């Protein structure tokens, strides 16, 4: 679960937090999901979080939620990465 706290201007995933201020009123997130971890990049790499132990190996679903006054999801792109293992 990746969250952004607008009041605190903070990116949150599990127990890991990092400050992230909007740029022109928006934030951008790039999230890479692996079998056992999430890599989260805020505002094109200005902030990076690495969170281990968040995904089950059989989990294949993606869910999004955008909440709060004025909050909206502007774009979402999902791409499957090829495995490096033969």
Buried (B, 14 or more C-beta within 10 A) or exposed (E): EBEBEEEEEBBBBBEBBBEBEEEEEEBBBEBEBEEEBBEBBBBEEBBEBEBEEBBEEEEEEEEEEEEEEEEEEEEEEEEEEEEEEE
